Amino acid sequence: MGAQSLVSVPVVLPLLAAGLKLAIGGRQRRLQAVISLVTLTAVLAVSVILLIAADTGGPMAVGAGGWAPPVGIALVADRLSTLMLVVSSAVTLCVMVYSLAQAYADQEYTAPLAIFHPAYLVTVAGVSDAFLSGDLFNLFVAFEMLLSGSYVLLTFGGTESRIRAGATYVVIGLASSLLFLVGIAVSYGATGTVTMAQLAERFPVLPGYLKLLVELTLLLVFVVKAAIFPLSAWLPDSYPTAPAPATALFAGLLTKVGIYSIIRLEALLFPGGPVSGLLMWAALLTMLVGVFGAVAQTDIKRMLSFTLVSHIGYMVFGVGLSTAAGMAGAVFYVVHHITVQTGLFLVTGLIERRAGTTSLDRLGGLMKLAPVIAVLFFVPAMNLAGIPPMSGFLGKLTLVQAGVAVGGPLPLTLVAGGLVTSLLTLYAVATTWSKAFWRAPPAGMVEQTGTVLEGEEPSAIRARGTAGITGRAIVTSVSMPLPMLGSATALVALGLSYTVLAGPLSALTRRTAAELLAREPYVAAVLGSRR
């Protein structure tokens, strides 16, 4: 069996750990931390093994409970799913280290360890299940795991803003889940299966109108999950209210699960379908609307939330081109964006901890007060903007070249939109960095000791409460634990490593795209002699 026997581990292990942590409760703080770190480290190690095996030996499939597909639920590890697993596992491990360090530094031992981290592990299991799922209904289950775990993370602390954002998040999530069930029901009624490998064989013989109905229904579900315009308004109002580790996790992974599903849908089930033009229009509008929103923001979290929406458009750009080069560019950009966006949100958490706010109207002078944080924000911000030779530039260049190669009015318009988005992203992040770090503190800046702002982190409240004014700058005495700095630094370094490893990573994404568009390796791995 070899690596094939490990395919279910990234799903099962976090669920077992979450159950164990719930049983332990708020006791045994060190044991709680050890369980989380060991679990996520093991998931990362297994994911690397699966990626190597899938890249060298082709896709691997197992049936849940020992039941072979299509009777059983298929879990499939191919190049795309294992690459996503490796990146997501590295990111979730870094965020866990950050959150543990923050909890210990702030003496918030019981609640985060008893509630926050089990929900975190359930969310991790949901992400892994979505990446590995070879069954439409199991993909629905994975999204529900994400919804339940992420709702707890989003509303953690119970502030008014978080409850309000959580209510919106749940309503949107449940509505899209209901639509997902409709799509699954229509698919099963038309084909007699929900196993994606069998659907790939049976969809082509369906009447055109029925196939288009199923495709549009499922695509609409994933458009909501990925926050693609015009169904993206919920994201900037939801993510900034969550605790820093949760926001970083959401920004890095949850929308990418939607993008992953779109890639799988378009490459495996509906290759060369009629919606590619629709996807390109959606990509163009997502990029432009998102980046214009980012430019208008005066809060770092909201600015980053709008850039998150905007850069989802680059990934849809690659999928909409329906070519191997476009698909490879989309996969490369997903890997880049998961790492860079998560790192930026973690660093923003450091800014909030150091200065007590993320409002640009109240920030200034942090270059002198926190030079390390200034560098940690500047590097991934430039990477996000696509400054050469960073991975953001390489990903955008790949997509631009793929669009030019296709040619035609719409792809070339999309190329132009991508270039404009990149320039405006540079303007947004450079302005943010200049205001927060480089300029002098705003005149009239005053300390608000004793005033708890709605939705603030406990660490931010303490930061303001222990602050003293020196001239116009606020100097805080709040501690900055090394593991928090270290985890943010690790993600910044990982994002930079994609530049150094651009050759092997690009080659891997090209092999991934070729395998996706070939379809046969995936179908053969799942069905084998049962076809």
C-alpha positions as CSV (number, residue, x, y, z in Angstrom):
1,M,0.0,0.0,0.0
2,G,2.7,2.5,0.9
3,A,1.7,6.1,0.8
4,Q,-1.8,5.2,-0.3
5,S,-2.5,4.0,3.2
6,L,-1.9,7.6,4.4
7,V,-4.4,9.3,2.2
8,S,-7.1,9.6,5.0
9,V,-4.7,10.7,7.7
10,P,-4.9,14.5,7.0
11,V,-8.7,14.2,7.6
12,V,-8.9,11.7,10.4
13,L,-6.0,12.9,12.6
14,P,-7.2,16.4,13.2
15,L,-10.7,15.1,14.0
16,L,-9.3,12.7,16.6
17,A,-7.2,15.4,18.1
18,A,-10.1,17.8,18.3
19,G,-12.2,15.1,20.1
20,L,-9.3,14.4,22.5
21,K,-8.9,18.1,23.3
22,L,-12.6,18.5,24.0
23,A,-12.4,15.6,26.3
24,I,-9.5,17.1,28.2
25,G,-11.3,20.5,28.4
26,G,-9.4,23.5,29.8
27,R,-7.1,21.4,31.9
28,Q,-3.5,20.4,31.1
29,R,-2.5,23.4,29.1
30,R,0.9,22.0,28.0
31,L,-0.8,18.8,26.9
32,Q,-3.3,20.7,24.9
33,A,-0.5,22.6,23.1
34,V,1.5,19.5,22.5
35,I,-1.5,17.7,21.0
36,S,-2.2,20.6,18.6
37,L,1.4,21.0,17.5
38,V,2.1,17.3,17.1
39,T,-1.1,16.8,15.1
40,L,-0.4,19.6,12.7
41,T,3.2,18.6,12.3
42,A,2.2,15.0,11.6
43,V,-0.3,16.3,9.0
44,L,2.4,18.4,7.3
45,A,4.8,15.4,7.2
46,V,2.1,13.1,5.8
47,S,1.1,15.7,3.2
48,V,4.7,16.0,2.0
49,I,4.9,12.2,1.6
50,L,1.6,12.2,-0.3
51,L,2.8,14.9,-2.6
52,I,6.1,13.1,-3.4
53,A,4.1,9.9,-4.0
54,A,1.5,11.5,-6.2
55,D,4.1,13.4,-8.3
56,T,6.2,10.3,-8.9
57,G,3.5,7.6,-9.1
58,G,0.3,9.3,-10.1
59,P,-3.0,9.7,-8.2
60,M,-3.9,7.5,-5.3
61,A,-7.4,6.7,-4.2
62,V,-8.9,4.9,-1.1
63,G,-12.5,4.1,-0.2
64,A,-13.7,5.3,3.2
65,G,-14.5,2.4,5.5
66,G,-12.9,-0.1,3.2
67,W,-15.7,0.2,0.7
68,A,-14.3,0.7,-2.8
69,P,-15.7,3.6,-4.9
70,P,-18.2,4.2,-6.3
71,V,-20.0,2.4,-3.4
72,G,-17.8,3.9,-0.8
73,I,-16.7,7.5,-0.5
74,A,-13.5,8.1,-2.4
75,L,-10.6,10.1,-1.1
76,V,-8.1,11.0,-3.9
77,A,-4.6,12.3,-3.6
78,D,-3.3,13.7,-6.9
79,R,-0.8,16.4,-7.6
80,L,-3.3,19.2,-7.1
81,S,-4.8,18.0,-3.8
82,T,-1.5,17.0,-2.2
83,L,0.1,20.3,-3.2
84,M,-2.8,22.2,-1.6
85,L,-2.4,19.9,1.5
86,V,1.3,20.7,1.9
87,V,0.8,24.5,1.7
88,S,-2.3,24.5,3.9
89,S,-0.6,22.3,6.5
90,A,2.4,24.6,6.7
91,V,0.2,27.6,7.1
92,T,-2.1,26.0,9.7
93,L,0.9,25.0,11.8
94,C,2.4,28.5,11.8
95,V,-1.0,30.0,12.7
96,M,-1.4,27.5,15.6
97,V,2.1,28.4,17.0
98,Y,1.0,32.1,16.8
99,S,-2.3,31.5,18.5
100,L,-0.7,29.4,21.3
101,A,1.9,32.1,22.0
102,Q,-0.7,34.8,22.0
103,A,-2.9,32.8,24.5
104,Y,0.0,32.2,26.8
105,A,1.3,35.7,26.7
106,D,-2.2,37.1,27.4
107,Q,-3.0,34.5,30.1
108,E,-6.0,33.4,28.2
109,Y,-5.5,29.7,28.9
110,T,-8.8,28.1,29.4
111,A,-11.2,29.4,26.7
112,P,-8.8,29.4,23.7
113,L,-7.6,25.9,24.5
114,A,-11.0,24.4,25.4
115,I,-13.0,26.0,22.5
116,F,-10.8,27.8,20.0
117,H,-8.3,25.1,19.2
118,P,-10.8,22.1,18.8
119,A,-12.8,24.3,16.4
120,Y,-9.5,25.1,14.7
121,L,-8.7,21.4,14.2
122,V,-12.2,20.7,12.9
123,T,-11.7,23.5,10.4
124,V,-8.3,22.0,9.4
125,A,-9.9,18.6,8.9
126,G,-12.6,20.2,6.8
127,V,-10.0,21.8,4.5
128,S,-8.1,18.5,4.1
129,D,-11.4,16.7,3.4
130,A,-12.3,19.2,0.7
131,F,-8.9,18.9,-1.0
132,L,-9.0,15.0,-0.9
133,S,-12.7,14.4,-1.6
134,G,-13.5,12.4,-4.7
135,D,-17.2,12.5,-4.0
136,L,-19.6,15.4,-4.4
137,F,-21.6,14.6,-1.3
138,N,-18.4,14.3,0.8
139,L,-17.3,17.6,-0.5
140,F,-20.5,19.0,0.8
141,V,-19.7,17.4,4.2
142,A,-16.3,19.0,4.1
143,F,-17.8,22.5,3.5
144,E,-20.2,21.9,6.5
145,M,-17.2,21.0,8.7
146,L,-15.6,24.3,7.6
147,L,-18.8,26.2,8.3
148,S,-19.2,24.8,11.8
149,G,-15.6,25.2,12.8
150,S,-15.0,28.6,11.3
151,Y,-18.2,30.0,12.8
152,V,-16.8,29.3,16.3
153,L,-13.5,30.9,15.3
154,L,-15.3,33.9,13.8
155,T,-17.5,34.6,16.8
156,F,-14.9,33.8,19.4
157,G,-15.1,36.3,22.2
158,G,-18.8,37.0,21.7
159,T,-18.5,40.7,20.9
160,E,-21.4,42.4,19.1
161,S,-19.4,42.9,15.8
162,R,-18.3,39.3,15.8
163,I,-21.8,37.9,16.4
164,R,-23.2,40.2,13.7
165,A,-20.5,39.1,11.2
166,G,-21.0,35.5,12.2
167,A,-24.7,35.7,11.6
168,T,-24.1,37.0,8.1
169,Y,-21.4,34.3,7.5
170,V,-23.7,31.5,8.6
171,V,-26.7,32.7,6.6
172,I,-24.5,33.0,3.4
173,G,-22.9,29.6,4.2
174,L,-26.3,27.8,4.8
175,A,-27.8,29.3,1.6
176,S,-24.9,28.1,-0.5
177,S,-25.0,24.7,1.2
178,L,-28.7,24.4,0.4
179,L,-27.9,25.2,-3.2
180,F,-25.1,22.7,-3.1
181,L,-27.5,20.0,-2.1
182,V,-29.8,20.9,-5.0
183,G,-26.8,20.5,-7.4
184,I,-25.9,17.2,-5.9
185,A,-29.5,15.9,-6.1
186,V,-29.8,17.0,-9.8
187,S,-26.4,15.3,-10.5
188,Y,-27.4,12.1,-8.9
189,G,-30.8,12.1,-10.5
190,A,-29.3,12.6,-13.9
191,T,-26.3,10.2,-13.6
192,G,-27.0,7.8,-10.7
193,T,-23.8,8.6,-8.9
194,V,-22.0,11.4,-6.9
195,T,-18.5,9.9,-7.4
196,M,-16.6,12.6,-9.4
197,A,-14.7,10.0,-11.4
198,Q,-18.0,8.5,-12.6
199,L,-19.5,11.9,-13.1
200,A,-16.6,12.8,-15.4
201,E,-17.6,9.8,-17.6
202,R,-21.3,10.3,-17.5
203,F,-21.8,14.1,-17.8
204,P,-20.6,14.3,-21.5
205,V,-23.6,12.1,-22.6
206,L,-26.2,14.2,-20.8
207,P,-28.4,16.7,-22.8
208,G,-26.6,20.0,-23.1
209,Y,-29.2,22.0,-21.2
210,L,-29.1,19.6,-18.2
211,K,-25.3,19.6,-18.1
212,L,-25.2,23.4,-18.2
213,L,-27.8,23.5,-15.4
214,V,-25.7,21.3,-13.1
215,E,-22.5,23.2,-14.0
216,L,-24.0,26.6,-13.2
217,T,-25.6,25.4,-10.0
218,L,-22.4,24.0,-8.6
219,L,-20.4,26.9,-9.9
220,L,-22.6,29.3,-8.1
221,V,-22.0,27.5,-4.9
222,F,-18.3,27.7,-5.3
223,V,-18.4,31.3,-6.4
224,V,-20.0,32.1,-3.0
225,K,-17.4,30.1,-1.1
226,A,-14.5,31.7,-3.0
227,A,-16.0,35.3,-2.6
228,I,-16.0,36.0,-6.3
229,F,-17.8,39.2,-7.5
230,P,-20.8,39.8,-7.3
231,L,-21.1,37.4,-4.4
232,S,-18.1,38.7,-2.4
233,A,-19.6,41.5,-0.3
234,W,-19.9,39.3,2.8
235,L,-16.1,38.7,3.1
236,P,-14.8,42.3,4.0
237,D,-17.5,42.6,6.6
238,S,-16.8,39.3,8.2
239,Y,-13.1,38.5,8.3
240,P,-11.8,41.7,9.9
241,T,-13.9,41.1,13.1
242,A,-12.3,37.7,14.0
243,P,-9.3,37.2,16.2
244,A,-6.0,37.6,14.4
245,P,-5.2,33.9,14.1
246,A,-8.7,33.1,12.8
247,T,-8.6,36.0,10.3
248,A,-5.3,34.7,9.0
249,L,-6.6,31.2,8.6
250,F,-9.8,32.3,6.9
251,A,-7.8,34.6,4.5
252,G,-5.3,32.0,3.6
253,L,-7.5,28.9,3.2
254,L,-11.2,29.2,3.2
255,T,-11.7,31.0,0.0
256,K,-9.0,28.8,-1.6
257,V,-11.2,25.8,-0.9
258,G,-13.8,27.4,-3.2
259,I,-11.2,28.1,-5.8
260,Y,-9.9,24.5,-5.6
261,S,-13.5,23.3,-6.1
262,I,-13.9,25.5,-9.2
263,I,-10.6,24.1,-10.6
264,R,-11.8,20.5,-10.0
265,L,-15.2,21.2,-11.4
266,E,-14.0,22.9,-14.6
267,A,-11.1,20.5,-15.3
268,L,-12.6,17.2,-14.3
269,L,-16.3,17.4,-14.7
270,F,-16.9,20.1,-17.4
271,P,-13.7,20.5,-19.4
272,G,-14.1,23.1,-22.2
273,G,-17.5,24.0,-21.0
274,P,-19.4,27.1,-22.2
275,V,-18.9,29.1,-19.0
276,S,-15.2,30.0,-19.6
277,G,-16.2,33.4,-20.8
278,L,-18.5,34.0,-17.8
279,L,-15.5,33.0,-15.5
280,M,-13.3,35.5,-17.3
281,W,-15.8,38.3,-16.8
282,A,-16.2,37.4,-13.2
283,A,-12.4,37.4,-12.8
284,L,-12.1,40.8,-14.3
285,L,-14.8,42.4,-12.1
286,T,-13.5,40.6,-9.0
287,M,-10.0,42.0,-9.5
288,L,-11.1,45.6,-10.2
289,V,-13.9,45.9,-7.7
290,G,-11.8,44.3,-4.9
291,V,-8.8,46.5,-5.5
292,F,-10.8,49.7,-5.8
293,G,-12.3,48.8,-2.4
294,A,-8.8,48.2,-1.0
295,V,-7.6,51.6,-2.1
296,A,-10.5,53.3,-0.3
297,Q,-9.9,51.7,3.1
298,T,-8.5,53.3,6.2
299,D,-8.1,50.1,8.2
300,I,-5.4,47.6,7.5
301,K,-7.6,44.5,8.1
302,R,-10.3,45.8,5.8
303,M,-7.7,46.8,3.2
304,L,-6.2,43.3,3.2
305,S,-9.7,41.8,3.1
306,F,-10.5,43.7,-0.1
307,T,-7.1,42.7,-1.6
308,L,-8.0,39.1,-0.8
309,V,-11.2,39.4,-2.9
310,S,-9.3,41.2,-5.6
311,H,-6.6,38.6,-6.0
312,I,-9.1,35.7,-6.1
313,G,-9.7,37.2,-9.5
314,Y,-6.2,36.2,-10.7
315,M,-7.0,32.5,-9.9
316,V,-10.3,32.6,-11.7
317,F,-8.5,34.3,-14.6
318,G,-6.3,31.2,-15.0
319,V,-9.2,28.8,-14.8
320,G,-11.3,30.8,-17.3
321,L,-8.6,30.5,-19.9
322,S,-9.2,26.8,-20.0
323,T,-5.6,26.1,-21.1
324,A,-2.7,24.2,-19.5
325,A,-0.7,27.4,-19.1
326,G,-3.7,29.2,-17.5
327,M,-4.4,26.3,-15.2
328,A,-0.7,26.1,-14.1
329,G,-0.7,29.8,-13.5
330,A,-3.9,29.6,-11.4
331,V,-2.4,26.8,-9.2
332,F,0.9,28.7,-8.8
333,Y,-1.0,31.8,-7.7
334,V,-3.1,29.8,-5.2
335,V,0.1,28.5,-3.6
336,H,1.6,32.0,-3.5
337,H,-1.5,33.7,-2.2
338,I,-2.3,31.2,0.6
339,T,1.1,31.9,2.1
340,V,1.5,35.6,1.5
341,Q,-2.0,36.6,2.6
342,T,-1.9,34.5,5.7
343,G,1.5,36.1,6.6
344,L,0.1,39.6,6.1
345,F,-2.8,39.0,8.5
346,L,-0.5,37.5,11.1
347,V,1.7,40.6,10.9
348,T,-1.4,42.8,11.1
349,G,-2.1,41.0,14.4
350,L,1.3,42.0,15.6
351,I,0.6,45.6,14.6
352,E,-2.6,45.6,16.6
353,R,-0.9,44.1,19.5
354,R,1.9,46.7,19.4
355,A,-0.1,49.8,18.7
356,G,-3.6,48.8,20.0
357,T,-5.3,49.5,16.6
358,T,-5.2,48.8,12.9
359,S,-6.8,52.1,11.9
360,L,-4.6,54.1,9.7
361,D,-6.1,57.3,11.1
362,R,-4.5,56.4,14.5
363,L,-1.3,54.8,13.4
364,G,2.1,56.3,12.7
365,G,5.8,56.2,13.7
366,L,5.9,52.4,14.0
367,M,9.1,52.2,11.9
368,K,11.0,53.5,15.0
369,L,8.9,51.7,17.6
370,A,8.7,48.3,15.8
371,P,11.3,48.0,12.9
372,V,11.0,44.2,12.8
373,I,7.2,44.4,12.3
374,A,7.8,47.1,9.6
375,V,10.0,44.7,7.6
376,L,7.7,41.8,8.2
377,F,4.8,43.7,6.7
378,F,6.8,45.4,3.9
379,V,8.1,42.2,2.4
380,P,4.9,40.2,1.9
381,A,3.1,43.4,0.9
382,M,5.5,43.9,-2.0
383,N,5.2,40.2,-2.8
384,L,1.4,40.6,-3.0
385,A,1.8,43.6,-5.2
386,G,4.0,41.6,-7.6
387,I,7.3,43.4,-7.3
388,P,10.0,41.5,-9.3
389,P,11.4,38.9,-8.8
390,M,9.0,37.8,-6.0
391,S,6.5,34.9,-6.5
392,G,3.6,37.4,-6.9
393,F,5.3,38.8,-9.9
394,L,6.1,35.3,-11.3
395,G,2.5,34.2,-10.8
396,K,1.1,37.2,-12.5
397,L,3.6,36.9,-15.3
398,T,2.5,33.3,-15.9
399,L,-1.1,34.3,-16.1
400,V,-0.4,37.3,-18.4
401,Q,1.6,35.1,-20.8
402,A,-1.2,32.6,-20.8
403,G,-3.8,35.3,-21.6
404,V,-1.7,36.8,-24.4
405,A,-1.2,33.3,-25.9
406,V,-4.9,32.7,-26.0
407,G,-5.5,36.2,-27.5
408,G,-8.9,37.7,-28.4
409,P,-10.7,40.7,-26.9
410,L,-11.8,39.2,-23.6
411,P,-8.5,37.5,-22.6
412,L,-6.5,40.6,-23.5
413,T,-8.9,42.8,-21.6
414,L,-8.4,40.5,-18.7
415,V,-4.6,40.8,-19.0
416,A,-5.0,44.6,-18.9
417,G,-7.3,44.4,-15.9
418,G,-4.7,42.2,-14.1
419,L,-1.9,44.8,-14.7
420,V,-4.1,47.6,-13.5
421,T,-5.0,45.6,-10.4
422,S,-1.4,44.9,-9.7
423,L,-0.5,48.6,-9.8
424,L,-3.4,49.6,-7.6
425,T,-2.5,46.8,-5.1
426,L,1.0,48.3,-5.0
427,Y,-0.5,51.7,-4.3
428,A,-2.8,50.4,-1.6
429,V,-0.1,48.5,0.3
430,A,2.5,51.1,-0.1
431,T,0.2,53.8,1.2
432,T,-0.8,51.6,4.1
433,W,2.9,50.9,5.0
434,S,3.8,54.6,4.7
435,K,1.0,55.8,7.0
436,A,1.4,53.1,9.6
437,F,5.2,52.9,9.7
438,W,6.9,55.8,8.0
439,R,5.0,59.0,8.7
440,A,5.0,60.7,12.1
441,P,2.1,59.9,14.4
442,P,-1.0,61.9,13.5
443,A,-1.3,65.2,15.4
444,G,-3.8,65.1,18.2
445,M,-3.4,61.3,18.7
446,V,-4.6,60.5,22.2
447,E,-4.7,57.5,24.4
448,Q,-8.1,56.0,25.1
449,T,-7.2,54.2,28.3
450,G,-10.1,52.3,29.8
451,T,-12.3,52.4,26.7
452,V,-13.0,49.0,25.1
453,L,-13.6,49.4,21.4
454,E,-16.1,47.1,19.9
455,G,-14.6,43.9,18.5
456,E,-11.1,44.6,19.9
457,E,-8.7,41.8,20.8
458,P,-7.9,41.5,24.6
459,S,-4.3,42.0,23.7
460,A,-5.2,45.3,21.9
461,I,-7.1,46.5,24.9
462,R,-4.2,45.7,27.2
463,A,-1.9,47.4,24.7
464,R,-3.9,50.6,25.0
465,G,-4.3,50.2,28.7
466,T,-0.5,50.1,29.4
467,A,0.4,52.7,26.9
468,G,2.2,55.9,27.6
469,I,2.4,59.0,25.4
470,T,5.8,60.2,24.3
471,G,5.4,63.3,22.2
472,R,2.8,62.3,19.7
473,A,3.7,58.6,19.6
474,I,2.1,55.9,21.6
475,V,4.7,53.6,23.2
476,T,3.2,50.5,24.7
477,S,4.6,48.1,27.2
478,V,2.7,45.0,25.9
479,S,4.9,42.0,25.4
480,M,5.7,40.6,21.9
481,P,6.3,36.8,22.4
482,L,9.1,35.4,20.1
483,P,6.9,32.5,18.9
484,M,4.4,35.1,17.5
485,L,7.2,36.9,15.7
486,G,8.7,33.6,14.6
487,S,5.6,32.2,13.1
488,A,4.9,35.3,11.1
489,T,8.5,35.4,10.0
490,A,8.3,31.8,8.9
491,L,5.4,32.5,6.6
492,V,7.1,35.6,5.2
493,A,10.2,33.4,4.6
494,L,8.1,30.7,3.0
495,G,6.6,33.2,0.6
496,L,10.1,34.4,-0.3
497,S,11.2,30.8,-0.8
498,Y,8.8,30.4,-3.7
499,T,11.0,32.9,-5.6
500,V,14.1,30.8,-4.9
501,L,12.2,27.6,-5.8
502,A,10.3,29.1,-8.7
503,G,11.8,26.7,-11.2
504,P,10.8,23.4,-9.5
505,L,7.5,24.9,-8.3
506,S,6.6,26.1,-11.8
507,A,7.4,22.7,-13.2
508,L,5.3,21.0,-10.6
509,T,2.3,23.3,-11.3
510,R,2.7,22.5,-15.1
511,R,2.6,18.8,-14.3
512,T,-0.4,19.4,-12.1
513,A,-2.2,21.3,-14.9
514,A,-1.4,18.6,-17.4
515,E,-2.7,15.9,-15.1
516,L,-5.9,17.9,-14.4
517,L,-6.7,18.4,-18.1
518,A,-5.9,14.8,-19.0
519,R,-8.5,13.6,-16.5
520,E,-7.8,9.9,-17.3
521,P,-5.2,9.4,-14.5
522,Y,-7.7,10.6,-11.9
523,V,-10.6,8.5,-13.2
524,A,-8.4,5.4,-13.5
525,A,-7.1,5.8,-10.0
526,V,-10.6,5.9,-8.5
527,L,-12.4,3.4,-10.6
528,G,-9.7,1.1,-11.9
529,S,-11.1,-2.2,-13.2
530,R,-14.6,-1.2,-12.0
531,R,-15.1,1.2,-15.0
